[in-house]
Amino acid sequence: MNIRIAPASPETHRLLREWRYPPPYDFYDGDIDPVLNPERYFEARDEDGELIGFYYFEPKPPDLDYGLGLQPELVGRGLGLEFFLAGLAFGRERFRPRHVVLHVAEFNERARKVYERAGFRIVSTHVRTFERFGDVPFLTMSDGA
């Protein structure tokens, strides 16, 4: 898959708000949380220019928080690792962090497995409270100690 990464446009943010995942992944639906810091989002498009996902980068020097989302129709097709690694390479090149850190809902085992295959390990856990979902346990994962 050839992935083109660029700053997310207002149109991209509009499209992301329409994304719907099947339960329990509806936790990641595009309209759950308002977009705060849209400048931290990057769109991912395929060779035909179709939006296939997004990446989120939040510099926390010397480290980098990394988030991502794959278009709902593409989830479960074995594209996760390639998609993840493309964004990771982009983030490392652009921000030059010491370590990359990500946060994933504990129930999202398939994402966690992708991150582990990329060399990330669980370094801590925490709980976030959401109006719609209540308390949700999260895993913090890092590419280094």
C-alpha positions in Angstrom: 0.0 0.0 0.0 1.4 3.4 -1.0 0.4 5.9 1.8 0.6 9.7 1.2 0.7 11.7 4.5 -0.1 15.4 4.6 -1.6 17.8 7.1 -5.3 17.1 7.5 -7.6 19.6 5.8 -11.0 20.9 7.1 -12.6 18.5 4.6 -10.7 15.6 6.1 -11.9 16.5 9.6 -15.5 16.6 8.3 -15.1 13.1 6.8 -13.5 11.7 10.0 -16.6 12.9 12.0 -18.7 10.6 9.8 -16.7 7.4 10.5 -18.6 4.7 12.3 -17.1 1.4 13.7 -19.0 -1.7 14.9 -19.2 -2.2 18.7 -17.2 -2.3 20.8 -15.0 -0.2 18.4 -17.7 2.4 18.2 -15.7 3.9 21.0 -13.5 5.3 18.2 -16.3 6.8 16.1 -15.3 10.1 14.7 -17.8 12.3 16.5 -17.2 11.1 20.0 -14.7 13.8 21.0 -14.4 17.2 19.5 -11.2 17.8 17.6 -8.9 20.0 19.8 -5.6 20.8 18.1 -6.5 20.0 14.5 -3.0 21.0 13.5 -1.7 17.8 15.0 -3.7 15.6 12.6 -2.4 14.3 9.3 -4.4 12.6 6.7 -3.4 9.3 5.1 -4.4 8.8 1.5 -3.9 5.8 -0.8 -2.5 6.0 -4.3 -5.9 6.9 -5.7 -6.2 9.9 -3.3 -8.8 8.2 -1.1 -8.8 8.9 2.6 -7.8 5.7 4.3 -6.9 7.0 7.8 -5.3 9.6 10.0 -2.3 10.1 12.2 -2.1 12.3 15.3 1.3 13.5 16.7 1.7 15.4 19.9 5.3 16.4 20.7 6.2 16.0 24.4 9.9 16.6 24.1 12.0 14.6 24.1 9.2 12.1 23.3 6.2 12.0 20.9 2.6 10.8 21.5 1.3 9.0 18.5 -2.3 8.2 17.6 -3.9 6.9 14.5 -7.1 5.6 13.0 -7.8 3.4 10.0 -11.0 3.9 7.9 -13.7 1.6 9.3 -14.2 -0.3 6.1 -10.4 -1.2 6.0 -10.2 -2.5 9.6 -9.7 -6.2 9.9 -8.1 -6.7 6.5 -4.5 -7.1 7.7 -3.5 -3.6 6.9 -2.9 -2.5 10.5 0.9 -3.1 10.8 1.7 -1.5 7.5 -0.5 1.5 8.2 1.0 1.9 11.7 4.6 1.7 10.5 4.0 4.3 7.8 2.8 6.8 10.3 5.5 5.9 12.8 8.2 6.4 10.2 6.7 9.8 9.3 6.5 10.9 12.9 10.0 9.8 13.7 11.4 11.7 10.6 9.4 14.8 11.2 9.7 15.1 15.0 12.9 13.2 15.8 11.7 11.9 19.2 13.8 9.9 21.7 10.8 7.6 22.2 7.3 7.3 20.7 4.4 6.7 23.1 0.8 5.7 22.4 -2.3 5.1 24.4 -4.8 2.3 23.5 -8.0 1.3 25.1 -7.4 -2.0 27.0 -10.2 -3.8 25.2 -8.7 -3.1 21.8 -6.6 -6.3 21.6 -6.2 -6.3 17.9 -4.6 -2.8 17.9 -2.4 -3.8 20.9 -1.1 -6.8 19.0 -0.2 -4.6 16.0 1.7 -2.3 18.3 3.5 -5.2 19.9 4.5 -6.6 16.5 6.0 -3.2 15.8 8.1 -3.5 19.0 6.0 -1.4 21.4 5.6 -2.6 25.0 3.2 -1.7 27.8 4.8 0.7 30.2 1.8 1.8 32.3 -2.0 1.8 32.6 -4.5 4.5 33.4 -8.3 5.1 33.3 -10.1 7.8 31.5 -13.7 8.7 32.1 -16.0 9.4 29.2 -19.6 10.7 29.4 -20.8 8.1 26.9 -18.7 5.1 28.0 -17.9 5.7 31.6 -14.5 4.6 33.0 -12.3 3.1 30.3 -8.9 1.4 31.1 -6.0 2.4 28.8 -2.6 0.9 28.2 0.3 3.3 27.6 2.8 1.7 25.2 6.3 2.8 24.2 9.0 1.9 21.7 11.7 2.1 24.4 12.3 2.0 28.1 
